[in-house]
Each structure stands twice: as C-alpha cells, then as structure tokens.
Amino acid sequence: MRYEHKGLGLSVDLPELSQRQLEAYFAGLREAEVDPAKLSSVEYMVAAAREAAKLGWLNGVGDVGELPPKHVRWLSGRISAHISEALTIPPEGAGRRPTTRRAAHRRPGN
C-alpha cells in the first residue's frame, strides 16, 4: 500500500503483509531488545523504522538514521498503522451484497 505525505515530500510503498513477515518484524525487534517500556519514543520510532527497512519494507527510503526525525516519526506511524490494518478483521458480511429472501420469491407483476 502506498502512503504519501506531500508536506514532507515523502512516500513509501509498504507490502501487503503476511503472517511470516509480521513474525519476522516482531522477532527482529525482540532480538534488537527493542522494548517500548525502556526506550524513549524517538528511540522506539527509529528502531521500528530500521527493522522495517532491514526486512525490505521501506525500499527507496535510504538509511533511516540519516533521515530527519520528522520523517522517521511519519514512517514509524505508517508502519504501525499498516500492521494494525493487516490485523484488523472486517465486520461480518463486509463486502457482500445485501440479499433479501423476499426479493428472490417475488413473482413478476406482484
């Protein structure tokens, strides 16, 4: 999915995530000892963006550590929202056309 922030002049194409990709992302954060409770928000945001870049999710962005902090903050937010969207279960029946039994049983002229 493509995310763009015109004011920052920044865009990123994040992949449609598989379970395997999510597991690799969170395993990488654990391996790097990224604990949101022990890090400042700035440290956590850059760690999240670095892990996504390491996994190839941020093609074309370059070295995360060399980006302006506001770019890293935006990227981290997009990564978080993208993961949240991948885990969201749509409401039951979403995307289906509503059907009614009565309409199926009507006779022409009634």
N, C-alpha and C positions, 0 to 999 in steps of 0.2 A: 504494500500500500504506500502510496506517495504522500508525504507530508511536506508542506511548504510554509515558510514564514517569509513573506515578502519584505517586511521591515528589516529583518536580519540578513536578507539575501541568502537564505539557507534552505536547502531542501534535502530530503533523504527518502530513499525507497526502501522500506522495510519489508522483508519477505513474509509471505504467509507462513505462519509458524506451525511446526509440527510438535508433537509431544517430545520427540527426541531433541529438537532444538531448544525447547524450554528447559528440559532436564540438563542439557549441556550448559546453558546460560547460568542457571542457579548453582550447578556444581562448580562452575568456574568462579562464581562469586564466593562460594564457601571455601574453595581451595585458596583463593586470594585473601581469605579471612576478612571478607567484607561483611561487617556486622553493623547495620544501621544504628544500633543502640550505642556503639562505641565510636562512631565516626561523625564528623560534622556533616551537615547537609551537602556542603561543597565536595567533601571527600567522597561521600556516597554517590553523588551525581556523576563525578568523573570516573569512579570505579565501575558504575553501571554502564556508562558510555564506552569505556575501554573494553569491557567484556563483550559488549555487543559488536564492537569493531573487530575484536580478536576472532569472533565467530563469523565474520564476513557480513554482518547485518548492515554496516554503515559504509558501503562501497562509495568511494568518491569523496568522503568527508576528510580524509587525511589523518594526521596524528592528533588524536583527541587532546593530548596535553598541550598542544600548541594553539588550540582554538581559544577565542575569547571566552571568558567564563559564561557570558550570557548565551553563547552558542551551545556550550556544554549543558547548561541548565535546560535549554529548549530541547536538545536531543534526548536528555535523560527523561524529560516529561513525555516525549513522544514514544520512547521505548516503553515506559511504564504504561501509558495508555494503550499501546499496541498489544502488550502482553495481557492487559486487562480485557481488551476486546477479544483476544483469542480464547480467553477462558469464560467468556460470557455465553450463557445458554439463552437462546431467544425464547420468548414466551411460547407456550404450547400453541400450535396452529399458525405461528407466524409464517408468512409467505404462502399460505394456502388460500385458494379462492373460497370464499364462504359458499356453502351449499345449503339448500333447504330441501327437505323431503317433499314438502307440499308442491314446490315448483316441478318436481320430477313426476308427480302424479296428476298434474292438470291435463285436462283434455282440451284440444283446440275448441275455441268457441265458448269456454266456460270462464 
